[in-house]
Amino acid sequence: MEKRTNFRSKLGAILAASGSAVGLGNVWRFSTEVGANGGAAFILIYVLCVLLLGLPVMVGEFIIGRHSHANTVDAYRKLAPRTGWIVQGFLGVFTGWFILSYYSVVAGWTLGYLGSSVAGRVTHIEDSAAFFSTFTSSPWWAIGCMVTVLLITHLIIVRGVQNGIERFSKLMMPMLLIIIIGLGIASLTMPGAKTGLQFLFKPDFSKITSSTVLSAMGQAFFSLSLGMGALCTYASYFSDDTRLTRAAGSVVTIDTLVAILSGFIIFPAVFSISTVAPDAGPGLVFITLPEVFKAAFADVPWLGYLFAVLFYLLLLLAALTSTISLHETATAFLHEQGIPRHRAAWIVTGVSILFGTLCALSFGLLKDLKPFFGMTFFDFFDYFSAKVLLPLGGLLISLFVGWKLDRQLVKDEITNHGRYKTPLCGLLLFLLKWFAPIAISLIFLNELGIFK
Ligand code: TRP
């Protein structure tokens, strides 16, 4: 087999992993979940999930990926030959595919809003809720944009790891951060912004239920790209001197920063306009932001225009670095089973377009079709992947690294064969071996109503 490539530099590797993590999850899904779950208290539980579950599971995925230097299925094949663990690899490929399908729909909306903002329409929307529902319920627009996103992803994937993924991530990440900070400041100047800040920072613990905790955990895994082998696949391209705990620390910090900052954009604005409620659902960000561009920049409309174009452009790019990682996981797996890379990529793209169409139509033609537990295709894909498949993957990964892998191997990976002292190594191993499996299981059981 051809020699596997690595990322060119350590920074490139970290940026690519952060590129996978930072995406619509931080802006679109984070705001939707914070809004639906009552604000500050949810954020607090979210941050705890990120630190106590996300960070250790991320190091776990890095260990599996870097040690095996293989796609996520073959990683289990190599590390635990002839055991059932390979199922976790397959589950991951399946989960990624699942997420890619509905994620592309939202990325498609971003593309559509980018088009509208370039045409100068986003800054002149009269009723942003009506605009959103007209746009998302139009089958041609919704499907067309979703397919375009998948085709762009496809193109980058076939160009390969170094030229595609790494170079792309390097430029985009810092720019996105700057724009988000700028917009946050703009949003804070809107009347009523203070109520939004209170919503973000003053916890009301009476709002917490078992499903709040499950939502926070699901969001943590989703936002950090954990539980399905995307970061494991990326870590298989890490070189031997990348420090795994540091890399994980950086990715977690960047990802959480972007999420919280995007809360600063959305919630002050939500409370300053009367037409949206924080629990508006998946449309929240798309309905709120046009109002920010219009109202916060009423005196300098050209600046509103500029911010709108740049924001949607960068959000689209951030979404693309995430779709790439989802796509790459499945493509790398199919390719390393002997299928030529471009054909593997076509299979992944084709199936995603098929599923994506069902999800794209969930806001229009198929709005009333609720085949799973009273949820539309879109809602089901979202619920099932973020709240069932990813935490389940996280559980299996922590069990695998904590119990199945040889302890010396794990320590060698964490300390780069003793080259670096890693003071928190013991704590990390404890979290992986005991805390994560128990906490994830309890959250699942709690949601099922076992403790009532
Ligand atoms: N984390 C990305 C986001 O926040 C989405 C994503 C990319 C993802 N790869 C993943 C989610 C793997 C779960 C698993 O937008």
Residues whose N, C-alpha, C, O or C-beta is under 5 A from the ligand:
A	BS01	LIG	S20 A21 V22 G23 L24 G25 N26 F221 F222 S223 L224 S225 L226 M228 A230 S322 S325 L326
